[in-house]
Amino acid sequence: MTLEILQIVTVLLVAVAMIPAVAHALELPGKMRLGKDNYFAVQRIYYPGFTFAGIAEPVSFLSTIALLFFTPRETLAFWLTVLVGLCLLFMQAVYWIFVHPVNTVWVEGESMGALGSGFFGFGRPAVQSGTHAPDWTDFRRRWEYAHLVRASLVAIGFLALIVAIS
């Protein structure tokens, strides 16, 4: 019974983690056609909603790790669950390496609470002081395509999880 509950919880958490990632990927074609002013206006709508949904990503990873402890190692389900964990881990890596630094540019000047300020203030900025700032289209391309990669990773992980528990 414990294994089944953990499986259901993990599926739900990975599904919730997948929702904003896939939403960003589906927006890509339309957002790539926007000019600078419209693009910047659209980027500001993501905070705080998508930030709150993002809590499902680390929690789904932890739930997947817990699921590994209850899954017999000599089974296909175990190795598929390892794949799920790797997909979620790489999804986080793509966020922190490629997306988060650009997010610091998108939320610049936004009024936020202590939690939001702390979160977006964490890590390195997208533009180091004293360096040439990239064109906004470079940031857009980086942000949009990194989200496409993240959506692909979580979708692969979700499908692997479904197969693993079936």
Protein Blocks (a to p, Z undefined) as FASTA:
>chain_A
ZZmmmmmmmmmmmmmmmmmmmmmmmmmmmmmmpcfklmmmmmmmmpmklmmmmmmmmmmm
mmmmmmmmmpcfkbmklmmmmmmmmmmmmmmmmmmmmmmmmmmmmmgoiacdfklmmmmm
gccdfbdghiacddfklmmmmmmmmmmmmmmmmmmmmmmmmmmmZZ
